[in-house]
């Protein structure tokens, strides 16, 4: 099962549209994750229409129209792994322990907010993934998104994809 992970798209404030390489990944993905801060409903409509399955949450910059359609936290079981998606996880320091306590029955946590890619594992085995942002790199060298696979109940092939400059 192929996964596509993104967050913090901030359209149309940070970009007018999602980058072409990211859009090209949509038909290849069995499941698309978006960890919040959409800003516009058009992006949600686009991903809903082009994704086989969308697992998504709202972020702190998302208004009432997005909050009416999306949860704050999403949970899904995929291929024997328990996933959770949330926008904010707090400061980087202590993140693994804090998230392991908050999501004890989760194998993989997808999150956003910082726009900083993150891939670590808590002492409990919880894998924490932040795909960065495909449209607002902040202090990072590249705009980014992630792909991964679920194979025989294991998360594999986690890859951070840098996008070309706009």
N, C-alpha and C positions, 0 to 999 in steps of 0.2 A: 504494500500500500504506500503510495507516494504522497507526501505532505508538502504543502506550501505555507510558509509562515511569514506574516507581515504585521506591521503595526505603525501607528503614527503617520498616517498618510496625509492628514491635514490639507485635504483638497477643498477648495481651490486656492487657499492662502499660500501654501508653500510650493505648489506646482499646479499647473492647469489640468494635468492628467497623470495617470499612473505610467511609469516608464514602460516602453515597449518590451524589453526583455522580461519584465515581471508579468505583463499581460500574456506573453507567449508561454509562460509556465502554467497558466490556468487550465488549459485543456489536458495537460499532463498530470495534474494533481487529482488524486482521489478525494482528498480533503484539503480545504483551504482554511487557515486560521487567520483571524485578524484580531489583534489585542488592543483595539480601541484608538481613540482620537482620529475618527473619520473626518469630522467637522461637517461634511455634507452628506445628504441622503443619496445623492446620485451615485456615489461610490459604492454604498451598500447595495443599491439596486443593481449596479453593474456586476458586482461580485456574486450576488444572489442569482443573477441570470446566467452567468458564465461558469459557475462552480458546480461540480457534481454534488458537493456537500460543503456548506459553509458553517464554521464554528466561530462565533464572534461575540464580542462584548463592547460596551460603550466605554469611553474614556472621559477624563476630566474636562476636555474641551468640547464634548458632544452635548448638544442641546436637547430639548424635550422631544423633538421628532425622532431622534436616534434612540434616546432612552426609552421611548415607548415601544420600540421594536427590538431592542437588544437587552440582555441581562448584564448585570455588573460582573457576574462570575458565570462561566459556562463550564459544564462537566460533560465529558464524553468518553466512552470506552471504545477503543479502536484496536483491533487485532490482539487483544489480550493486555493492552496497556490502558491505564486510567489517566486521562488528560484533564487538566483544568486550565482555563484561560482567564486572566485578570489583567487589568490595565496597570495598576500601580502596586508596587511591592515595597515601597519605602527606600531608605538609603542603601547604598551598596554594602556598607559595613554591617555585618550581621544578617545579610539577606538570606543566606542558605538556612541558617537555624530558624529565623523568623518564618520563612515560607514552609519549612518542614513542619513546624508546629501548627501553622494555619491550614496546611493541606496534607494532613497525615495519611489520607487514603488515596494519594495521588502519586503516579509514577513520573509524569512529565508536566511541568508547569510552563505555559507560554505566557509571557508578559511583555509589556511595553513601557511607555511613559518617558524613559530617559533618552531614547533615540540612540542608546549605546548598546551595540551587540554584546550578548552575554551567553556563555555556555559553561555552566558549572554543575557539580553534583553535590548535594548536601550529604552529610554523614549518614542520613537515613536511606540514601539511595535516590532521593528525589532529584530529577534532572531539571535544571532551570534554563530556559531558553528565551532570549530576547533577540528578535531578528533585526533590531535597529529600525531605521526608517528608509523607505525607498525614495522619499521626497524631501526630507529635512535632516541633513547629516549632522547638524550642530557642529560640535568640535571634532567630529570623526573625519577620517580621510576620504570616505566614500559614502554614498547612499547604499543601503543594503537591504537584503531579504534573506531568508533561509529556506532550504529544502531539507527533507529527511525522509526516511522510509521506516515502516514498521514491518519487520520480518520475523515470523515465528515468535511473537510476543516480545520482541526486542526492538528498541529504537536504534536504527543504523543510518549510516551515510549522512550524518548531520553536516550540512555544508552552508557556510556563510557566503553569499554571493555579492561581491561589490558591483555596483552599477557604474557605467561610464559617466563621465561628467556631462551635465546638461548644457 
